[in-house]
Amino acid sequence: MKKIMVLVWIAILWVGGAGNLSAQIVYDLQTDWVWNTNPNGPWSYGHSADMADPQQYQVNENNQSWDPNTCDVWWARHYDQWPLIWKADGYIEPPNSYDGEVILQAWGNGGEASVIRFIMPVEGYFDINITFSLRYSSVQNVVVLNDTVMLDITSSDYYYNELGRLIYRYRLSNHWLSAGDVIDVGVRDITSSGNCKIALVETISEYTEPVIRCEDLGRYHPADMNRDCYFDMDDLLIMLHNWLDCNDPADPACTMVIS
């Protein structure tokens, strides 16, 4: 009975301690997308005559869809006007579109760029991860933080990933962002005619220090019963589960078998 009471007490302490853990802050362009809302929290979907100049940015006005069963929202400059930004929802048109992707499209011949803007809600150190996937045409992409151009590339900078798709990955790690900072990510077509299409993946996630675990060093605490690099309630539960058990061959009362 005493053994059971101790186990219950340890379990209560373990659950209470676990409730103090805080979740990592993550902003995700794809998963944060919602219908019929622009701006959408810290995100907005728009266009710009000069995507390197944040002052030129304007929010797209029109909300339409050519098929509500396969395309979430088509945010266009005006009704039936490009540039436009949309998210596929079951809409698969390989190799141009895949399910769940956020798509940016823009005209060539000096047409306006498609731009997704993110306004930082809080301050802190964050990782910025952006992946451009080129679907067709020749493009220019920029990433602008406040008034500073952090990235300026064209189609020639893209490379093939393991799936044979042309991509470009940009990462800014452990970077201090203040509340109100603005991140613009844009695309424009640089051909004399036609239009371009890219898929965009963008996350802004709270920076966490890389962890070197004890198994990396091959060292464990003697009381680390489950070898998870911590001596904590889990280890106490393991020990208490076998509390007062024994395997002394000289004691006939000992029944525990150690294999």
SVG drawing of the C-alpha trace seen along z (x, -y; Angstrom):
<svg xmlns="http://www.w3.org/2000/svg" viewBox="-17 -54 48 74">
<polyline fill="none" stroke="black" stroke-width="0.4" points="0.0,0.0 2.8,-2.4 4.4,-1.7 1.2,-2.6 0.8,-5.8 4.4,-6.9 3.8,-6.1 0.6,-8.3 2.5,-11.1 5.3,-11.0 2.9,-10.9 1.1,-14.1 4.4,-15.9 5.4,-14.9 2.1,-16.1 2.3,-19.3 5.8,-20.0 5.0,-19.2 2.3,-21.9 4.9,-24.6 6.4,-23.9 5.9,-26.7 5.3,-26.0 7.7,-27.4 6.2,-30.3 5.9,-29.4 4.3,-31.4 3.6,-29.3 2.4,-30.8 0.7,-27.5 -0.9,-26.4 -1.9,-30.0 -3.9,-30.5 -7.6,-31.0 -10.5,-31.8 -11.8,-35.2 -9.3,-37.2 -6.7,-39.6 -4.8,-40.8 -4.8,-37.5 -3.3,-38.2 0.4,-39.0 0.2,-37.9 -1.1,-39.8 -1.2,-39.0 -0.6,-41.9 1.3,-43.4 4.0,-46.0 5.3,-48.0 8.8,-47.7 9.0,-44.8 12.4,-46.0 10.6,-49.2 8.2,-48.4 6.4,-51.7 5.1,-50.4 3.3,-47.5 -0.5,-47.3 -2.9,-44.7 -4.8,-42.7 -8.5,-43.7 -10.4,-40.9 -11.3,-37.6 -12.4,-35.0 -12.0,-31.4 -12.4,-29.6 -13.3,-26.4 -14.1,-26.5 -13.6,-22.7 -10.0,-22.9 -8.7,-26.4 -9.0,-28.2 -8.8,-31.9 -7.5,-33.7 -6.3,-37.1 -6.1,-39.3 -5.1,-42.9 -8.6,-43.7 -11.3,-41.5 -9.8,-39.2 -6.5,-41.1 -3.0,-39.9 -0.9,-39.6 -2.6,-37.0 -1.9,-34.8 -3.8,-31.6 -3.6,-28.3 -4.3,-24.9 -6.8,-22.8 -6.9,-19.5 -5.9,-21.2 -3.1,-19.1 -1.7,-20.1 1.8,-18.6 4.3,-20.0 2.7,-23.5 0.7,-23.1 0.5,-20.6 -2.0,-20.1 -1.6,-22.6 0.8,-24.9 0.7,-28.7 1.1,-30.0 2.3,-33.4 1.8,-34.5 2.7,-37.7 2.7,-39.1 5.8,-39.7 6.7,-42.8 7.2,-45.1 4.0,-43.9 3.6,-44.2 5.1,-41.7 3.2,-39.4 4.3,-40.0 3.5,-38.3 4.0,-40.5 4.6,-39.4 4.4,-41.9 6.1,-40.6 3.7,-40.5 6.3,-40.0 10.0,-40.6 12.6,-38.0 15.2,-35.8 13.7,-34.0 14.7,-31.7 13.4,-32.7 13.1,-29.9 11.9,-30.5 11.7,-28.1 10.9,-29.2 9.8,-26.6 9.9,-27.7 7.1,-26.3 7.5,-28.2 9.0,-31.3 12.0,-33.4 11.6,-35.2 13.2,-37.6 12.7,-37.0 13.5,-39.3 13.3,-39.1 13.1,-42.5 13.4,-43.1 12.1,-46.5 14.1,-48.7 16.9,-46.2 17.1,-43.8 18.2,-40.5 18.0,-38.4 17.8,-39.3 18.0,-36.3 16.8,-35.2 15.9,-31.9 19.6,-31.2 20.2,-30.9 17.7,-28.0 18.9,-24.4 17.3,-21.0 16.2,-19.3 15.9,-15.5 12.5,-15.5 13.9,-17.1 12.2,-20.4 13.8,-23.8 14.0,-25.5 15.9,-28.1 16.2,-28.0 16.9,-31.0 17.5,-30.9 18.3,-33.6 19.0,-32.0 18.9,-33.4 18.0,-36.9 16.5,-39.5 13.1,-40.8 11.2,-43.6 7.4,-43.8 6.3,-45.7 9.2,-44.5 8.1,-43.9 9.2,-41.0 8.3,-41.1 8.8,-38.1 8.1,-38.8 8.3,-37.5 8.1,-39.1 8.3,-37.8 11.4,-39.1 10.4,-37.9 9.1,-40.2 5.7,-38.4 3.7,-35.8 3.6,-35.2 5.3,-33.3 4.3,-31.0 6.2,-29.9 5.2,-28.0 6.3,-29.6 7.0,-28.0 7.7,-30.5 8.0,-30.0 9.2,-32.4 9.9,-30.3 11.2,-31.2 14.9,-30.4 15.9,-27.5 19.5,-26.7 20.8,-23.5 21.0,-20.7 24.0,-18.5 22.6,-15.4 24.5,-13.0 24.2,-10.2 26.3,-12.3 29.0,-12.2 28.4,-8.7 27.9,-9.7 24.9,-9.0 24.1,-9.8 24.2,-6.6 20.5,-7.3 19.3,-7.8 17.4,-4.6 15.8,-5.2 18.9,-6.7 17.1,-9.9 19.9,-12.1 17.9,-13.4 17.5,-12.1 13.8,-13.0 10.4,-11.7 10.5,-9.1 13.5,-7.5 11.9,-7.7 8.9,-5.9 11.1,-3.1 12.9,-2.8 9.7,-2.9 8.1,-0.3 10.8,2.1 11.0,0.6 11.9,3.3 12.2,6.0 15.4,8.1 17.3,10.8 19.5,12.1 20.0,15.8 20.7,16.4 17.3,15.1 14.4,17.4 12.0,14.5 13.5,12.9 11.6,13.8 12.8,11.1 14.6,12.5 17.3,10.4 18.0,11.5"/>
</svg>
